[in-house]
Amino acid sequence: MDWSNIWGTITDFFSSNVWNIVSFFAALVIGIVLIKVIVTVMKKVLTRTKVEEVARNFILAIVKFILWLILILILLSIMGVQLTGIITALSAAILAVGMALQDNISNIANGIVIVVTKMFKKGDYITVGDKEGNIVEINFLFTTLFTPDNKKITIPNSTIVNSAVVNAGANPKRRVNFTFPVAYESDVEKVKSIVIDVMKSNGKVDLDPAPFCKLKEFGASSIDFFANCWCDSPDYWDVYYYVMENVFNEFKRNGISIPFQQVEVRQLTKESPMPYNEAPLPERVEKERPKEEEPIIKRAFEDAKKTIEETFKKKPKKDKNAEASEQNEAPTDK
């Protein structure tokens, strides 16, 4: 191998392409600085416009990708690489990826719609079709809900945008509706007074607008009263259960009966045997639940510590009398 020829080739390359090399590094430095400046300015602008954090991160990621792609193409052009073939291959790759991920792209587009239009926010209680729950996460592909019984539901954004969405937490106030059926012989004014007094007795119920109760319709076996009151959205279920339980109690206290369906009952003349198991319930046996595994690093550290302690563990000291007897028994050279 002739090192002089190799060195000459390297020297000729740098001498003939010195301006291209200088232009390459100058464009690289300027491009990196410009990308950082543009991204920083866009981040401040988006923050001032109060755009959701998910949307901000997504927009900034797209802008960064486009700027870096432009910078790479400029650097390749400075190096003398023909960009026609590269752009053609890049377009074909983008088209192929787009065809393969068209459903995900649709979810991303609908995720942008959800975030930009502010259909709902984290913490709202929504209903989409037969699914409902509190929103715990919104991203550009899926929206995640937790149901009242702590089930996790993940709904594609395209499904949400193309469905009717009921947002129970959109407004700070909610109206609580009730229907109370009572017997036909009941005193109408007394029923209305009881229902309104019960609603007013709860401090979570707003007095403006005032609680409402009116006779709504004549049923087959009852007259039905419609009532409602307003409260803060987080207090909805507390108010609902409070009013239902206390109205029922007040109806009984004031002798207002609630009609119920009647069923024809026939008495059997012959008793039917009812088999059952005489054994008592078994004693409870606690389920063995696996303990949470410690992190791998922590376990490795503990094993290493244990090994070192065992290696350098001190030997037990011998009794002085035993050492003396061993010395007396040892043979001596004469």
VEXBALO-439502 format. One line per 8 residues: number of its first residue (from 1); their letters; for each residue y, x, z of C-alpha. Coordinates in nm, 4 decimals, padded with zeros to 6 digits. Layout:
N
NUM) A) Y:X:Z | ...
END
This chain:
334
1) MDWSNIWG) 00.0000:00.0000:00.0000 | 00.3317:00.1498:-00.1124 | 00.5822:00.0701:00.1644 | 00.8711:00.2058:-00.0376 | 00.8104:-00.0522:-00.3125 | 00.7835:-00.3313:-00.0568 | 01.1044:-00.2250:00.1123 | 01.2769:-00.2005:-00.2248
9) TITDFFSS) 01.1678:-00.5533:-00.3145 | 01.3004:-00.6889:00.0147 | 01.6295:-00.5014:-00.0295 | 01.6720:-00.6295:-00.3854 | 01.6030:-00.9868:-00.2732 | 01.8667:-00.9808:00.0015 | 02.1216:-00.7992:-00.2136 | 02.0847:-01.0463:-00.5009
17) NVWNIVSF) 02.0770:-01.3576:-00.2747 | 02.3229:-01.2528:-00.0069 | 02.5606:-01.5420:-00.0757 | 02.2764:-01.7931:-00.0789 | 02.1554:-01.6634:00.2580 | 02.5043:-01.6755:00.4074 | 02.5552:-02.0266:00.2676 | 02.2173:-02.1363:00.4097
25) FAALVIGI) 02.2939:-02.0275:00.7662 | 02.6531:-02.1513:00.7458 | 02.5336:-02.4943:00.6281 | 02.2668:-02.4969:00.9014 | 02.5156:-02.4241:01.1814 | 02.7808:-02.6613:01.0483 | 02.5221:-02.9324:00.9903 | 02.3825:-02.9123:01.3458
33) VLIKVIVT) 02.7345:-02.9256:01.4911 | 02.8299:-03.2233:01.2718 | 02.5117:-03.4124:01.3667 | 02.5823:-03.3682:01.7376 | 02.9462:-03.4746:01.6956 | 02.8576:-03.7834:01.4897 | 02.5824:-03.8918:01.7297 | 02.8094:-03.8447:02.0335
41) VMKKVLTR) 03.0919:-04.0447:01.8755 | 02.8546:-04.3248:01.7720 | 02.7053:-04.3379:02.1221 | 03.0516:-04.3836:02.2761 | 03.1472:-04.6479:02.0200 | 02.8255:-04.8440:02.0737 | 02.8713:-04.8248:02.4503 | 03.2183:-04.9745:02.4241
49) TKVEEVAR) 03.0912:-05.2597:02.2051 | 02.8440:-05.3570:02.4830 | 02.5452:-05.3446:02.2494 | 02.2099:-05.3732:02.4275 | 02.0516:-05.0410:02.5275 | 01.7468:-05.1072:02.3099 | 01.9681:-05.1594:02.0052 | 02.1764:-04.8501:02.0853
57) NFILAIVK) 01.8721:-04.6259:02.1070 | 01.7266:-04.7669:01.7869 | 02.0515:-04.7266:01.5891 | 02.1027:-04.3719:01.7172 | 01.7438:-04.2791:01.6255 | 01.7919:-04.4093:01.2694 | 02.1248:-04.2258:01.2319 | 01.9728:-03.9000:01.3611
65) FILWLILI) 01.6822:-03.9295:01.1176 | 01.9124:-03.9890:00.8188 | 02.1488:-03.7025:00.9121 | 01.8666:-03.4537:00.9608 | 01.7079:-03.5621:00.6319 | 02.0387:-03.5038:00.4486 | 02.0776:-03.1625:00.6135 | 01.7248:-03.0570:00.5141
73) LILLSIMG) 01.7830:-03.1642:00.1533 | 02.1114:-02.9672:00.1433 | 01.9391:-02.6549:00.2799 | 01.6594:-02.6865:00.0227 | 01.9176:-02.7204:-00.2531 | 02.0949:-02.4037:-00.1348 | 01.7607:-02.2199:-00.1445 | 01.7219:-02.3221:-00.5091
81) VQLTGIIT) 01.4456:-02.5777:-00.4629 | 01.4449:-02.8633:-00.7156 | 01.5056:-03.1852:-00.5235 | 01.3928:-03.4261:-00.7947 | 01.0236:-03.3915:-00.7160 | 01.0817:-03.3942:-00.3411 | 01.2920:-03.7122:-00.3557 | 01.0303:-03.8802:-00.5783
89) ALSAAILA) 00.7468:-03.7900:-00.3394 | 00.9532:-03.8965:-00.0379 | 01.0328:-04.2329:-00.1972 | 00.6657:-04.2913:-00.2786 | 00.5669:-04.2033:00.0785 | 00.8285:-04.4376:00.2253 | 00.7107:-04.7172:-00.0063 | 00.3455:-04.6642:00.0916
97) VGMALQDN) 00.4267:-04.6608:00.4627 | 00.6406:-04.9707:00.4217 | 00.3583:-05.1596:00.2489 | 00.1089:-05.0582:00.5178 | 00.3406:-05.1476:00.8056 | 00.5107:-05.4544:00.6624 | 00.4176:-05.6691:00.9638 | 00.5589:-05.4120:01.2039
105) ISNIANGI) 00.8699:-05.3761:00.9900 | 00.9107:-05.7544:01.0081 | 00.8791:-05.7349:01.3885 | 01.1395:-05.4561:01.3980 | 01.3819:-05.6587:01.1853 | 01.3314:-05.9632:01.4070 | 01.3690:-05.7444:01.7159 | 01.7097:-05.6381:01.5856
113) VIVVTKMF) 01.7967:-06.0065:01.5372 | 01.6914:-06.0864:01.8962 | 01.8934:-05.8014:02.0456 | 02.2042:-05.8489:01.8303 | 02.2204:-06.2283:01.8702 | 02.1357:-06.2040:02.2435 | 01.8879:-06.4926:02.2297 | 01.7755:-06.3996:02.5791
121) KKGDYITV) 01.7824:-06.1094:02.8192 | 01.5514:-05.9389:03.0633 | 01.4754:-06.1672:03.3583 | 01.5207:-06.4990:03.1732 | 01.2473:-06.7608:03.1944 | 01.1575:-06.8702:02.8405 | 00.9030:-07.0957:02.6710 | 00.7689:-07.0100:02.3246
129) GDKEGNIV) 00.5178:-07.2649:02.2012 | 00.2561:-07.2916:02.4751 | 00.3539:-06.9566:02.6322 | 00.6104:-06.9251:02.9084 | 00.7193:-06.6731:03.1677 | 00.9868:-06.4280:03.2821 | 01.0928:-06.1587:03.0365 | 01.0154:-05.8107:03.1671
137) EINFLFTT) 01.0660:-05.6045:02.8515 | 01.2260:-05.6401:02.5080 | 01.1629:-05.3808:02.2379 | 01.1775:-05.3841:01.8584 | 00.8143:-05.4852:01.8135 | 00.7216:-05.7146:02.1013 | 00.8645:-05.9151:02.3889 | 00.6652:-05.9027:02.7131
145) LFTPDNKK) 00.6477:-06.1907:02.9607 | 00.5001:-06.2298:03.3080 | 00.3721:-06.5795:03.3836 | 00.4167:-06.7392:03.7298 | 00.0520:-06.6489:03.8085 | 00.1246:-06.2835:03.7152 | -00.0377:-06.2737:03.3721 | 00.1112:-06.0441:03.1108
153) ITIPNSTI) 00.1857:-06.1987:02.7695 | 00.2981:-05.9892:02.4723 | 00.4539:-06.1892:02.1877 | 00.5466:-06.0373:01.8472 | 00.9171:-06.0666:01.7745 | 00.8526:-06.2391:01.4407 | 00.6715:-06.5198:01.6264 | 00.9680:-06.5663:01.8598
161) VNSAVVNA) 01.2284:-06.5739:01.5826 | 01.0246:-06.8267:01.3818 | 00.9617:-07.0560:01.6817 | 01.1684:-07.2822:01.9032 | 01.2580:-07.0867:02.2170 | 01.3476:-07.2685:02.5387 | 01.5508:-07.0410:02.7661 | 01.5648:-07.1886:03.1149
169) GANPKRRV) 01.7714:-06.8990:03.2503 | 02.0393:-06.8895:02.9816 | 02.3014:-07.0611:03.2007 | 02.3839:-07.0100:03.5684 | 02.3392:-07.3839:03.6444 | 02.0460:-07.6207:03.5790 | 02.0003:-07.9948:03.6151 | 01.6976:-08.1120:03.8127
177) NFTFPVAY) 01.5588:-08.4447:03.6879 | 01.3452:-08.6916:03.8871 | 01.1740:-09.0250:03.8271 | 01.0817:-09.2397:04.1294 | 00.8668:-09.5535:04.0771 | 00.8836:-09.8120:04.3566 | 00.7490:-10.1648:04.4092 | 00.9322:-10.4611:04.2552
185) ESDVEKVK) 01.0180:-10.6073:04.5968 | 01.2126:-10.2915:04.6955 | 01.5869:-10.3028:04.7687 | 01.7571:-10.1309:04.4718 | 02.0668:-10.0187:04.6600 | 01.8622:-09.8855:04.9488 | 01.6419:-09.6801:04.7136 | 01.9468:-09.5279:04.5436
193) SIVIDVMK) 02.1061:-09.4494:04.8785 | 01.7916:-09.2762:05.0104 | 01.7483:-09.0602:04.7004 | 02.1139:-08.9525:04.6913 | 02.1197:-08.8779:05.0650 | 01.8108:-08.6583:05.0334 | 01.9640:-08.4605:04.7463 | 02.2926:-08.4150:04.9336
201) SNGKVDLD) 02.1093:-08.2916:05.2443 | 02.0046:-07.9717:05.0650 | 02.2745:-07.7050:05.0679 | 02.1494:-07.5616:04.7367 | 02.2408:-07.8844:04.5557 | 02.5896:-07.8883:04.4021 | 02.8176:-08.1750:04.5059 | 03.0245:-08.1412:04.1881
209) PAPFCKLK) 02.8943:-08.2982:03.9722 | 02.7639:-08.5355:04.2352 | 02.3923:-08.6254:04.2606 | 02.3018:-08.9273:04.0479 | 02.0477:-09.2117:04.0852 | 02.0179:-09.5348:03.8832 | 01.7538:-09.7938:03.7975 | 01.6074:-09.6809:03.4665
217) EFGASSID) 01.3420:-09.9293:03.3509 | 01.0977:-10.2025:03.4465 | 00.7411:-10.0741:03.4357 | 00.4111:-10.2583:03.4296 | 00.3704:-10.2357:03.8065 | 00.6923:-10.0695:03.9269 | 01.0640:-10.0330:03.8772 | 01.1548:-09.6735:03.7897
225) FFANCWCD) 01.4636:-09.4927:03.9162 | 01.6076:-09.1924:03.7321 | 01.7850:-08.9309:03.9444 | 01.9262:-08.5853:03.8910 | 02.1319:-08.3162:04.0584 | 02.2679:-07.9722:03.9688 | 02.1911:-07.6360:04.1281 | 02.1894:-07.2634:04.0538
233) SPDYWDVY) 01.9167:-07.1675:03.8074 | 01.7215:-06.9478:04.0552 | 01.7112:-07.2422:04.3026 | 01.5602:-07.4916:04.0575 | 01.2076:-07.5144:04.1985 | 01.3212:-07.4972:04.5610 | 01.5436:-07.8001:04.5054 | 01.2789:-07.9861:04.3047
241) YYVMENVF) 01.0050:-07.9574:04.5687 | 01.2466:-08.0269:04.8535 | 01.3684:-08.3524:04.6992 | 01.0203:-08.4721:04.6027 | 00.8725:-08.4163:04.9481 | 01.1638:-08.5603:05.1446 | 01.2129:-08.8652:04.9219 | 00.8467:-08.9508:04.9695
249) NEFKRNGI) 00.8843:-08.9161:05.3465 | 01.2046:-09.1258:05.3543 | 01.0428:-09.3986:05.1462 | 00.7637:-09.4261:05.4017 | 01.0139:-09.4205:05.6917 | 01.2112:-09.7077:05.5384 | 00.9128:-09.9199:05.4315 | 00.9578:-09.8670:05.0553
257) SIPFQQVE) 00.6180:-09.8718:04.8897 | 00.5167:-09.6755:04.5830 | 00.2752:-09.8721:04.3616 | -00.0382:-09.7055:04.2372 | -00.3118:-09.7976:03.9967 | -00.5832:-10.0246:04.1343 | -00.9516:-09.9644:04.0738 | -01.2322:-10.2218:04.0979
265) VRQLTKES) -01.4877:-10.1125:04.3622 | -01.8422:-10.2479:04.3900 | -02.0599:-10.2004:04.6970 | -02.4095:-10.0650:04.6380 | -02.6869:-10.2520:04.8151 | -02.9181:-09.9545:04.8111 | -02.8242:-09.6140:04.9423 | -02.8734:-09.3274:04.7023
273) PMPYNEAP) -03.0031:-09.0000:04.8470 | -02.7619:-08.7087:04.8273 | -02.9479:-08.3759:04.8272 | -02.7757:-08.0761:04.9805 | -02.8511:-07.7256:05.0993 | -02.8805:-07.7016:05.4783 | -02.8219:-07.3258:05.4865 | -02.4815:-07.2249:05.6299
281) LPERVEKE) -02.2262:-07.0288:05.4327 | -02.3145:-06.6592:05.3973 | -02.1148:-06.4044:05.5922 | -01.8346:-06.2387:05.4067 | -01.9265:-05.9018:05.2552 | -01.6193:-05.7052:05.1609 | -01.6107:-05.5890:04.8011 | -01.6161:-05.2140:04.7538
289) RPKEEEPI) -01.3026:-05.1389:04.5589 | -01.2641:-04.7972:04.3980 | -00.9939:-04.5832:04.5479 | -00.7128:-04.4698:04.3248 | -00.7925:-04.1337:04.1729 | -00.5669:-03.8498:04.2762 | -00.3739:-03.6739:03.9983 | -00.5708:-03.4002:03.8242
297) IKRAFEDA) -00.3171:-03.1324:03.9178 | -00.3296:-03.2301:04.2857 | -00.7090:-03.2284:04.2904 | -00.7196:-02.8876:04.1171 | -00.4728:-02.7484:04.3700 | -00.6791:-02.8810:04.6616 | -01.0017:-02.7329:04.5165 | -00.8364:-02.3956:04.4660
305) KKTIEETF) -00.6972:-02.3998:04.8185 | -01.0392:-02.4863:04.9607 | -01.2065:-02.2042:04.7631 | -00.9512:-01.9485:04.8832 | -00.9933:-02.0602:05.2441 | -01.3714:-02.0301:05.2206 | -01.3452:-01.6868:05.0558 | -01.1157:-01.5355:05.3151
313) KKKPKKDK) -01.2639:-01.7176:05.6098 | -01.2968:-01.4847:05.9109 | -01.6430:-01.3974:06.0313 | -01.7259:-01.5089:06.3915 | -01.6762:-01.2438:06.6562 | -01.9883:-01.1120:06.8235 | -02.0378:-01.1096:07.1970 | -01.9396:-00.7781:07.3641
321) NAEASEQN) -02.2714:-00.7578:07.5573 | -02.4631:-00.8065:07.2339 | -02.2622:-00.5253:07.0683 | -02.3335:-00.2954:07.3638 | -02.7063:-00.3696:07.3539 | -02.7116:-00.3000:06.9803 | -02.5450:00.0358:07.0380 | -02.7946:00.1275:07.3138
329) EAPTDK) -03.0876:00.0332:07.0958 | -02.9610:00.2327:06.7943 | -03.1498:00.5647:06.7512 | -02.9586:00.8803:06.8277 | -03.0017:01.2105:06.6487 | -03.0859:01.4998:06.8729
END
